[in-house]
Amino acid sequence: MPLYQGSCHCGRNRFEVQIADLQHVRVCDCSICAKRGALNVRVEEKDIRLLTSLDELTLYQFHTMTAKDYFCPTCGILPFRRPRTAPELWTVNVRCLEGVDLDALQRVNVYGKQYP
């Protein structure tokens, strides 16, 4: 399984993620994903390794307080999150991964704003 290196803009927040078949990304229309322009892929806990402690990141929560959005306090980039609809998984913003041809990925629309 390919191993991708990921980081925020300034590099303070670093992680590695294994993604078996990166053929498509999720484009969610919920308020936070749409405003940050994320191209998301969900991975299981075993497939992501945080190289920066979550204690060094800032946690943002809103609405039901279930989703956990982690962002860099230095540059403000949010490279991954725990989604509300599947809090046991990680959602990784593929834009934060090195060496990925974003234009080659199929985009699948996800309608997150329909969930109250």
N, C-alpha and C positions, 0 to 999 in steps of 0.2 A: 504494500500500500504506500503510495507516495507521501512523503513527509514535506510539509510546507512550513517555511519560516514566516512568522507574522509579527507585526509591530504597529504601534501608533506612529504618528508623524515624526515625533522627536526621538523615538527609539527607547524611551524610558520603559514603556510597556511592551514586553516581548513574550512570545509564545510559539509553540510548535503544534501543528495539527496534522493528523493523518486523515486523508479523505480518499476513500476507495475509488470513487468514480466521479470526478468533478466534471460533469457534463452540463449541468444547469445550475442556476442560482435562483433564489426566491426574491421577488420584488414585492414587498409588502406595502399595502396602502395605509397602514395604521399611522397615526400622527407622528410618532418618533422615527420610524423607518423611512417614511416618505420625506420628512424634512431633512434627514441626514443623507439621503440618497444611497442607502445601503444596498448591497448585493449580497444576500444572505445564503448561507448553507448551514444546515443543522448537523451536529455531530454528537456522538455519545461521549460521556465523561471519560471513558478509556482512551479516546482518540485525540484528546487535547492535553497538552502539558504546558502549564503556566510557568514561565521563566521569571516572571515578576509576581511577587505576592499580591494578592487582592488587597491587602492592607495598604499598599502603596498607590492604589487607584481610588477614585471617587465613585461612590455608589449613588445612582439616581433611581428613584422609584416614584411611580405616580399611579393614579386611578385605583386599581385594586391592590396595589403594593405587592403583587405576586412576581411580576417581571423584575429582573435585576439588571440594570444597565451599568456597566463598568466603563469609566472613561479616564483618560490620563489627565491629572490635574495640571500638567504643564502645557500640553498642546491642545487638549480638549477632544481628541479623537476617541471614538468608542469602537474598538475593534471586535468586541464580543459581548454577549449578553446571555442571560438565562430568560428564555421566553415565557410569557404567561401561560400559553396554551400547552407547553411541554417543559415545565421547570426542571425536569430531570436531565434535559439536554442542554447543549451550548449552541448558540447561534453565532456564527463567525461571519464578520463582514469580509467577504472575499477581496474587496478593494485593499485590505490591509495585508494581504499575502504577497510574498515576493514571487516573481516569475510566472504569474498567471496571466494568460492572454484573455482579458475580459471580453474582447470582441468575439472570441470563439465560443463563448458560453451561451447556451440557450437561456432565455429569461422566462420564468414561470410566475405569473401573477398570483399573489396570495392576498386575500381580502380580510386583513386583520381588523379593519375598522368596523366590521360587521359584528364583532364580539363586544357586547356592552361591558 
